[in-house]
């Protein structure tokens, strides 16, 4: 190949890289001015509309306050809960339960997903039964676990862990299925052990899939937490909802529901931020 042709190819490559970098800089450039304000305010449009309807309905008497208490009353109840310490006590109890249950379920799901991904025989025999059991709702396991462990904290930990187990197991198994054959061949060429192949090839390649599975698992665990506390608990945010319903204090019910939604949203945003940090700068070759 002549020197002139090599120089032309080098110039074309440099020109392509320059155009690609410029395209990325324009696409990655953050919005400014009115556009930035619009992008920030757009996700809050529906919550603001619902809040406005709530204010209008309570002010104009569209809905009886015994059914839907006005926002000012809910805010006052929330302030009283915070001042008395009941809010912090019950929130801490819920966070402790979901933390322990979610961590245990995610760890077991990761190990089970790795085992299914490594053994085709185990996948053939276990996965159909696992998928069938995964269709049983949380409350369907309640009578059986009540007989096995009784009512108390272990029951709640097990139900929350079961909710987190399923998405992590299926996400980990999918990670093994999506690992390119080329990467497996390269690992075999470097004589990676099975543990090295999992740690250095499968898990890094499947990081986005696993991160999405973990976020989904937390959502399932958070929903299971509220359901479990509604049925079998003497403290927690779900217990506050049941307690308010029994006393027909719907302002207490609404205050607890708002706290549940706000906490779930904040933790999900935190997991989303962590996922972005872990996948930042990740080079995708396949």
C-alpha positions as YAML, in Angstrom:
chain: A
units: angstrom
residues:
- id: 1
  name: UNK
  ca: [0.00, 0.00, 0.00]
- id: 2
  name: UNK
  ca: [1.42, 3.38, -1.02]
- id: 3
  name: UNK
  ca: [2.29, 6.15, 1.38]
- id: 4
  name: UNK
  ca: [-0.27, 8.44, -0.25]
- id: 5
  name: UNK
  ca: [-3.05, 5.91, 0.33]
- id: 6
  name: UNK
  ca: [-1.99, 5.44, 3.95]
- id: 7
  name: UNK
  ca: [-2.01, 9.20, 4.46]
- id: 8
  name: UNK
  ca: [-5.48, 9.45, 2.91]
- id: 9
  name: UNK
  ca: [-6.82, 6.73, 5.18]
- id: 10
  name: UNK
  ca: [-5.31, 8.43, 8.22]
- id: 11
  name: UNK
  ca: [-6.86, 11.76, 7.22]
- id: 12
  name: UNK
  ca: [-10.26, 10.14, 6.73]
- id: 13
  name: UNK
  ca: [-10.01, 8.43, 10.11]
- id: 14
  name: UNK
  ca: [-9.05, 11.67, 11.86]
- id: 15
  name: UNK
  ca: [-11.85, 13.53, 10.09]
- id: 16
  name: UNK
  ca: [-14.37, 10.88, 11.16]
- id: 17
  name: UNK
  ca: [-13.19, 11.04, 14.76]
- id: 18
  name: UNK
  ca: [-13.41, 14.83, 14.75]
- id: 19
  name: UNK
  ca: [-16.95, 14.76, 13.37]
- id: 20
  name: UNK
  ca: [-17.94, 12.08, 15.89]
- id: 21
  name: UNK
  ca: [-16.52, 14.10, 18.77]
- id: 22
  name: UNK
  ca: [-18.33, 17.22, 17.57]
- id: 23
  name: UNK
  ca: [-21.58, 15.27, 17.28]
- id: 24
  name: UNK
  ca: [-21.16, 13.92, 20.79]
- id: 25
  name: UNK
  ca: [-20.36, 17.37, 22.15]
- id: 26
  name: UNK
  ca: [-23.52, 18.80, 20.60]
- id: 27
  name: UNK
  ca: [-25.69, 15.88, 21.73]
- id: 28
  name: UNK
  ca: [-24.23, 15.81, 25.24]
- id: 29
  name: UNK
  ca: [-24.43, 19.57, 25.67]
- id: 30
  name: UNK
  ca: [-26.85, 20.32, 28.51]
- id: 31
  name: UNK
  ca: [-29.87, 22.48, 27.71]
- id: 32
  name: UNK
  ca: [-29.79, 26.15, 28.69]
- id: 33
  name: UNK
  ca: [-32.31, 28.83, 29.57]
- id: 34
  name: UNK
  ca: [-35.97, 28.16, 28.92]
- id: 35
  name: UNK
  ca: [-35.23, 24.72, 27.52]
- id: 36
  name: UNK
  ca: [-33.50, 23.67, 30.75]
- id: 37
  name: UNK
  ca: [-36.39, 24.98, 32.83]
- id: 38
  name: UNK
  ca: [-38.87, 23.13, 30.63]
- id: 39
  name: UNK
  ca: [-36.97, 19.83, 30.94]
- id: 40
  name: UNK
  ca: [-36.80, 20.26, 34.73]
- id: 41
  name: UNK
  ca: [-40.48, 21.15, 35.16]
- id: 42
  name: UNK
  ca: [-41.97, 18.61, 32.74]
- id: 43
  name: UNK
  ca: [-41.77, 15.53, 35.06]
- id: 44
  name: UNK
  ca: [-43.52, 17.51, 37.82]
- id: 45
  name: UNK
  ca: [-46.45, 18.55, 35.63]
- id: 46
  name: UNK
  ca: [-48.71, 15.60, 36.52]
- id: 47
  name: UNK
  ca: [-48.00, 15.77, 40.32]
- id: 48
  name: UNK
  ca: [-48.68, 19.52, 40.27]
- id: 49
  name: UNK
  ca: [-51.93, 18.95, 38.39]
- id: 50
  name: UNK
  ca: [-53.05, 16.28, 40.88]
- id: 51
  name: UNK
  ca: [-52.17, 18.56, 43.79]
- id: 52
  name: UNK
  ca: [-54.15, 21.39, 42.21]
- id: 53
  name: UNK
  ca: [-57.15, 19.11, 41.75]
- id: 54
  name: UNK
  ca: [-56.82, 18.01, 45.37]
- id: 55
  name: UNK
  ca: [-56.82, 21.63, 46.56]
- id: 56
  name: UNK
  ca: [-59.74, 22.52, 44.32]
- id: 57
  name: UNK
  ca: [-61.76, 19.48, 45.34]
- id: 58
  name: UNK
  ca: [-61.30, 20.11, 49.07]
- id: 59
  name: UNK
  ca: [-61.96, 23.86, 48.75]
- id: 60
  name: UNK
  ca: [-65.08, 23.58, 46.60]
- id: 61
  name: UNK
  ca: [-66.48, 20.58, 48.45]
- id: 62
  name: UNK
  ca: [-66.38, 18.19, 45.48]
- id: 63
  name: UNK
  ca: [-65.35, 15.36, 47.83]
- id: 64
  name: UNK
  ca: [-66.30, 15.06, 51.48]
- id: 65
  name: UNK
  ca: [-63.38, 15.64, 53.87]
- id: 66
  name: UNK
  ca: [-64.21, 12.34, 55.56]
- id: 67
  name: UNK
  ca: [-63.28, 10.60, 52.29]
- id: 68
  name: UNK
  ca: [-60.41, 12.81, 51.08]
- id: 69
  name: UNK
  ca: [-59.05, 15.18, 53.75]
- id: 70
  name: UNK
  ca: [-57.76, 18.56, 52.58]
- id: 71
  name: UNK
  ca: [-54.01, 19.00, 51.99]
- id: 72
  name: UNK
  ca: [-53.65, 21.36, 54.96]
- id: 73
  name: UNK
  ca: [-55.01, 18.73, 57.33]
- id: 74
  name: UNK
  ca: [-52.68, 16.07, 55.92]
- id: 75
  name: UNK
  ca: [-49.72, 18.45, 56.26]
- id: 76
  name: UNK
  ca: [-50.67, 19.16, 59.88]
- id: 77
  name: UNK
  ca: [-50.92, 15.42, 60.63]
- id: 78
  name: UNK
  ca: [-47.54, 14.85, 59.02]
- id: 79
  name: UNK
  ca: [-46.05, 17.63, 61.13]
- id: 80
  name: UNK
  ca: [-47.54, 16.14, 64.30]
- id: 81
  name: UNK
  ca: [-46.10, 12.72, 63.43]
- id: 82
  name: UNK
  ca: [-42.67, 14.23, 62.89]
- id: 83
  name: UNK
  ca: [-42.83, 16.25, 66.11]
- id: 84
  name: UNK
  ca: [-43.95, 13.31, 68.26]
- id: 85
  name: UNK
  ca: [-41.30, 11.01, 66.78]
- id: 86
  name: UNK
  ca: [-43.81, 8.44, 65.52]
- id: 87
  name: UNK
  ca: [-42.87, 9.18, 61.92]
- id: 88
  name: UNK
  ca: [-39.15, 8.57, 62.47]
- id: 89
  name: UNK
  ca: [-39.72, 5.44, 64.56]
- id: 90
  name: UNK
  ca: [-42.00, 3.80, 62.01]
- id: 91
  name: UNK
  ca: [-39.87, 4.92, 59.06]
- id: 92
  name: UNK
  ca: [-36.77, 3.43, 60.68]
- id: 93
  name: UNK
  ca: [-38.59, 0.14, 61.24]
- id: 94
  name: UNK
  ca: [-39.67, -0.01, 57.59]
- id: 95
  name: UNK
  ca: [-36.21, 0.86, 56.27]
- id: 96
  name: UNK
  ca: [-34.62, -1.78, 58.50]
- id: 97
  name: UNK
  ca: [-36.99, -4.45, 57.24]
- id: 98
  name: UNK
  ca: [-36.62, -3.59, 53.57]
- id: 99
  name: UNK
  ca: [-32.85, -3.27, 53.92]
- id: 100
  name: UNK
  ca: [-32.36, -6.69, 55.48]
- id: 101
  name: UNK
  ca: [-34.92, -8.45, 53.29]
- id: 102
  name: UNK
  ca: [-33.73, -6.82, 50.08]
- id: 103
  name: UNK
  ca: [-30.05, -7.55, 50.78]
- id: 104
  name: UNK
  ca: [-30.76, -11.19, 51.60]
- id: 105
  name: UNK
  ca: [-33.03, -11.70, 48.60]
- id: 106
  name: UNK
  ca: [-30.65, -9.97, 46.17]
- id: 107
  name: UNK
  ca: [-27.66, -12.01, 47.42]
- id: 108
  name: UNK
  ca: [-29.55, -15.31, 47.13]
- id: 109
  name: UNK
  ca: [-30.87, -14.30, 43.71]
- id: 110
  name: UNK
  ca: [-27.36, -13.50, 42.49]
- id: 111
  name: UNK
  ca: [-26.03, -16.88, 43.66]
- id: 112
  name: UNK
  ca: [-28.99, -18.78, 42.22]
- id: 113
  name: UNK
  ca: [-28.72, -16.92, 38.89]
- id: 114
  name: UNK
  ca: [-25.00, -17.73, 38.68]
- id: 115
  name: UNK
  ca: [-25.69, -21.40, 39.43]
- id: 116
  name: UNK
  ca: [-28.38, -21.56, 36.72]
- id: 117
  name: UNK
  ca: [-26.12, -19.75, 34.28]
- id: 118
  name: UNK
  ca: [-23.20, -22.11, 34.87]
- id: 119
  name: UNK
  ca: [-25.16, -25.36, 34.72]
- id: 120
  name: UNK
  ca: [-27.41, -25.99, 31.77]
- id: 121
  name: UNK
  ca: [-28.68, -29.16, 33.48]
- id: 122
  name: UNK
  ca: [-29.63, -27.23, 36.61]
- id: 123
  name: UNK
  ca: [-31.41, -24.64, 34.48]
- id: 124
  name: UNK
  ca: [-33.43, -27.31, 32.69]
- id: 125
  name: UNK
  ca: [-34.59, -28.93, 35.93]
- id: 126
  name: UNK
  ca: [-34.98, -25.87, 38.19]
- id: 127
  name: UNK
  ca: [-36.01, -22.93, 36.01]
- id: 128
  name: UNK
  ca: [-39.54, -24.15, 35.07]
- id: 129
  name: UNK
  ca: [-40.41, -24.73, 38.73]
- id: 130
  name: UNK
  ca: [-38.85, -21.40, 39.67]
- id: 131
  name: UNK
  ca: [-40.92, -19.57, 37.06]
- id: 132
  name: UNK
  ca: [-44.08, -21.31, 38.30]
- id: 133
  name: UNK
  ca: [-43.40, -20.40, 41.94]
- id: 134
  name: UNK
  ca: [-42.58, -16.83, 40.90]
- id: 135
  name: UNK
  ca: [-46.19, -16.37, 39.76]
- id: 136
  name: UNK
  ca: [-47.51, -16.82, 43.31]
- id: 137
  name: UNK
  ca: [-48.24, -13.40, 44.89]
- id: 138
  name: UNK
  ca: [-46.70, -12.33, 48.18]
- id: 139
  name: UNK
  ca: [-49.89, -12.90, 50.15]
- id: 140
  name: UNK
  ca: [-50.11, -16.43, 48.76]
- id: 141
  name: UNK
  ca: [-46.99, -17.36, 50.74]
- id: 142
  name: UNK
  ca: [-48.29, -15.81, 53.96]
- id: 143
  name: UNK
  ca: [-50.30, -18.77, 55.38]
- id: 144
  name: UNK
  ca: [-47.48, -21.26, 54.77]
- id: 145
  name: UNK
  ca: [-44.79, -19.02, 56.27]
- id: 146
  name: UNK
  ca: [-47.03, -18.26, 59.24]
- id: 147
  name: UNK
  ca: [-47.05, -21.98, 60.03]
- id: 148
  name: UNK
  ca: [-43.28, -22.28, 59.56]
- id: 149
  name: UNK
  ca: [-41.88, -19.19, 61.29]
- id: 150
  name: UNK
  ca: [-44.88, -17.64, 63.02]
- id: 151
  name: UNK
  ca: [-45.82, -13.98, 62.98]
- id: 152
  name: UNK
  ca: [-42.94, -11.60, 63.60]
- id: 153
  name: UNK
  ca: [-39.87, -10.08, 62.00]
- id: 154
  name: UNK
  ca: [-38.58, -13.32, 60.32]
- id: 155
  name: UNK
  ca: [-41.87, -13.61, 58.44]
- id: 156
  name: UNK
  ca: [-41.52, -10.10, 57.07]
- id: 157
  name: UNK
  ca: [-37.86, -10.56, 56.14]
- id: 158
  name: UNK
  ca: [-38.66, -13.75, 54.23]
- id: 159
  name: UNK
  ca: [-41.53, -12.24, 52.26]
- id: 160
  name: UNK
  ca: [-39.49, -9.17, 51.31]
- id: 161
  name: UNK
  ca: [-36.51, -11.34, 50.36]
- id: 162
  name: UNK
  ca: [-38.73, -13.52, 48.18]
- id: 163
  name: UNK
  ca: [-39.94, -10.44, 46.32]
- id: 164
  name: UNK
  ca: [-36.35, -9.32, 45.63]
- id: 165
  name: UNK
  ca: [-35.09, -12.81, 44.79]
- id: 166
  name: UNK
  ca: [-37.03, -13.27, 41.56]
- id: 167
  name: UNK
  ca: [-35.88, -10.23, 39.50]
- id: 168
  name: UNK
  ca: [-32.22, -10.63, 40.52]
- id: 169
  name: UNK
  ca: [-32.21, -14.35, 39.68]
- id: 170
  name: UNK
  ca: [-33.73, -13.83, 36.24]
- id: 171
  name: UNK
  ca: [-31.50, -10.81, 35.55]
- id: 172
  name: UNK
  ca: [-28.35, -12.74, 36.45]
- id: 173
  name: UNK
  ca: [-29.38, -15.68, 34.29]
- id: 174
  name: UNK
  ca: [-30.04, -13.31, 31.40]
- id: 175
  name: UNK
  ca: [-26.55, -11.87, 31.91]
- id: 176
  name: UNK
  ca: [-25.03, -15.29, 31.26]
- id: 177
  name: UNK
  ca: [-27.19, -15.78, 28.18]
- id: 178
  name: UNK
  ca: [-26.22, -12.40, 26.71]
- id: 179
  name: UNK
  ca: [-22.46, -12.80, 27.20]
- id: 180
  name: UNK
  ca: [-20.94, -12.84, 23.69]
- id: 181
  name: UNK
  ca: [-19.27, -16.06, 22.59]
- id: 182
  name: UNK
  ca: [-16.21, -14.03, 21.55]
- id: 183
  name: UNK
  ca: [-15.63, -12.96, 25.15]
- id: 184
  name: UNK
  ca: [-15.89, -16.56, 26.31]
- id: 185
  name: UNK
  ca: [-13.33, -17.58, 23.69]
- id: 186
  name: UNK
  ca: [-10.94, -14.84, 24.79]
- id: 187
  name: UNK
  ca: [-11.36, -15.92, 28.43]
- id: 188
  name: UNK
  ca: [-10.62, -19.51, 27.42]
- id: 189
  name: UNK
  ca: [-7.54, -18.38, 25.49]
- id: 190
  name: UNK
  ca: [-6.20, -16.65, 28.61]
- id: 191
  name: UNK
  ca: [-7.12, -19.77, 30.61]
- id: 192
  name: UNK
  ca: [-9.47, -18.00, 32.98]
- id: 193
  name: UNK
  ca: [-10.91, -20.12, 35.73]
- id: 194
  name: UNK
  ca: [-14.67, -20.26, 36.10]
- id: 195
  name: UNK
  ca: [-14.58, -17.74, 38.95]
- id: 196
  name: UNK
  ca: [-12.36, -15.37, 36.94]
- id: 197
  name: UNK
  ca: [-14.68, -15.69, 33.95]
- id: 198
  name: UNK
  ca: [-17.68, -14.72, 36.09]
- id: 199
  name: UNK
  ca: [-15.96, -11.83, 37.89]
- id: 200
  name: UNK
  ca: [-13.97, -10.37, 34.98]
- id: 201
  name: UNK
  ca: [-16.14, -11.19, 31.94]
- id: 202
  name: UNK
  ca: [-19.79, -11.99, 32.69]
- id: 203
  name: UNK
  ca: [-20.59, -9.53, 35.48]
- id: 204
  name: UNK
  ca: [-18.83, -6.47, 33.95]
- id: 205
  name: UNK
  ca: [-20.49, -7.09, 30.58]
- id: 206
  name: UNK
  ca: [-23.90, -7.54, 32.22]
- id: 207
  name: UNK
  ca: [-23.64, -4.56, 34.57]
- id: 208
  name: UNK
  ca: [-26.51, -2.57, 32.96]
- id: 209
  name: UNK
  ca: [-28.79, -5.64, 33.01]
- id: 210
  name: UNK
  ca: [-27.93, -6.40, 36.63]
- id: 211
  name: UNK
  ca: [-28.42, -2.77, 37.68]
- id: 212
  name: UNK
  ca: [-31.88, -2.74, 36.11]
- id: 213
  name: UNK
  ca: [-32.71, -6.04, 37.82]
- id: 214
  name: UNK
  ca: [-31.62, -4.68, 41.19]
- id: 215
  name: UNK
  ca: [-33.75, -1.56, 40.77]
- id: 216
  name: UNK
  ca: [-36.74, -3.72, 39.85]
- id: 217
  name: UNK
  ca: [-35.99, -5.98, 42.81]
- id: 218
  name: UNK
  ca: [-36.02, -3.03, 45.18]
- id: 219
  name: UNK
  ca: [-39.36, -1.87, 43.78]
- id: 220
  name: UNK
  ca: [-40.80, -5.33, 44.38]
- id: 221
  name: UNK
  ca: [-39.28, -5.43, 47.88]
- id: 222
  name: UNK
  ca: [-40.68, -1.99, 48.75]
- id: 223
  name: UNK
  ca: [-44.16, -3.00, 47.62]
- id: 224
  name: UNK
  ca: [-43.88, -6.26, 49.55]
- id: 225
  name: UNK
  ca: [-42.83, -4.31, 52.64]
- id: 226
  name: UNK
  ca: [-46.00, -2.21, 52.62]
- id: 227
  name: UNK
  ca: [-48.19, -5.27, 52.00]
- id: 228
  name: UNK
  ca: [-46.53, -7.23, 54.81]
- id: 229
  name: UNK
  ca: [-46.84, -4.33, 57.25]
- id: 230
  name: UNK
  ca: [-50.48, -3.94, 56.32]
- id: 231
  name: UNK
  ca: [-51.14, -7.57, 57.29]
- id: 232
  name: UNK
  ca: [-48.73, -8.56, 60.06]
- id: 233
  name: UNK
  ca: [-46.93, -5.74, 61.84]
- id: 234
  name: UNK
  ca: [-47.19, -3.53, 64.90]
- id: 235
  name: UNK
  ca: [-44.90, -0.79, 63.60]
- id: 236
  name: UNK
  ca: [-43.82, 0.66, 60.29]
- id: 237
  name: UNK
  ca: [-45.33, 2.86, 57.60]
- id: 238
  name: UNK
  ca: [-47.74, 0.12, 56.51]
- id: 239
  name: UNK
  ca: [-48.89, -0.22, 60.11]
- id: 240
  name: UNK
  ca: [-49.60, 3.53, 60.20]
- id: 241
  name: UNK
  ca: [-51.83, 3.12, 57.15]
- id: 242
  name: UNK
  ca: [-53.77, 0.26, 58.80]
- id: 243
  name: UNK
  ca: [-53.97, 2.13, 62.12]
- id: 244
  name: UNK
  ca: [-55.37, 5.23, 60.43]
- id: 245
  name: UNK
  ca: [-57.91, 3.16, 58.49]
- id: 246
  name: UNK
  ca: [-59.09, 1.40, 61.64]
- id: 247
  name: UNK
  ca: [-59.61, 4.75, 63.39]
- id: 248
  name: UNK
  ca: [-61.04, 6.23, 60.18]
- id: 249
  name: UNK
  ca: [-58.36, 8.94, 60.31]
- id: 250
  name: UNK
  ca: [-57.82, 9.30, 56.59]
- id: 251
  name: UNK
  ca: [-55.47, 12.22, 57.10]
- id: 252
  name: UNK
  ca: [-53.12, 9.78, 58.84]
- id: 253
  name: UNK
  ca: [-53.56, 7.31, 55.99]
- id: 254
  name: UNK
  ca: [-52.76, 9.96, 53.38]
- id: 255
  name: UNK
  ca: [-49.72, 11.20, 55.35]
- id: 256
  name: UNK
  ca: [-48.29, 7.67, 55.57]
- id: 257
  name: UNK
  ca: [-48.99, 7.03, 51.88]
- id: 258
  name: UNK
  ca: [-47.15, 10.22, 50.91]
- id: 259
  name: UNK
  ca: [-44.15, 9.21, 53.01]
- id: 260
  name: UNK
  ca: [-44.10, 5.74, 51.43]
- id: 261
  name: UNK
  ca: [-44.20, 7.22, 47.93]
- id: 262
  name: UNK
  ca: [-41.56, 9.87, 48.66]
- id: 263
  name: UNK
  ca: [-39.14, 7.40, 50.26]
- id: 264
  name: UNK
  ca: [-39.57, 4.89, 47.44]
- id: 265
  name: UNK
  ca: [-38.94, 7.59, 44.85]
- id: 266
  name: UNK
  ca: [-35.83, 8.91, 46.60]
- id: 267
  name: UNK
  ca: [-34.29, 5.46, 47.01]
- id: 268
  name: UNK
  ca: [-35.03, 4.63, 43.36]
- id: 269
  name: UNK
  ca: [-33.33, 7.88, 42.29]
- id: 270
  name: UNK
  ca: [-30.36, 6.95, 44.45]
- id: 271
  name: UNK
  ca: [-30.11, 3.55, 42.77]
- id: 272
  name: UNK
  ca: [-30.40, 5.24, 39.38]
- id: 273
  name: UNK
  ca: [-27.53, 7.59, 40.28]
- id: 274
  name: UNK
  ca: [-25.43, 4.66, 41.46]
- id: 275
  name: UNK
  ca: [-26.13, 2.80, 38.22]
- id: 276
  name: UNK
  ca: [-25.04, 5.82, 36.19]
- id: 277
  name: UNK
  ca: [-21.83, 6.08, 38.22]
- id: 278
  name: UNK
  ca: [-21.00, 2.40, 37.77]
- id: 279
  name: UNK
  ca: [-21.63, 2.41, 34.01]
- id: 280
  name: UNK
  ca: [-19.95, 5.75, 33.32]
- id: 281
  name: UNK
  ca: [-17.10, 5.40, 30.86]
- id: 282
  name: UNK
  ca: [-17.99, 1.79, 30.12]
- id: 283
  name: UNK
  ca: [-16.76, 0.73, 26.69]
- id: 284
  name: UNK
  ca: [-19.28, -1.37, 24.76]
- id: 285
  name: UNK
  ca: [-17.61, -3.57, 22.18]
- id: 286
  name: UNK
  ca: [-20.50, -5.92, 21.31]
...
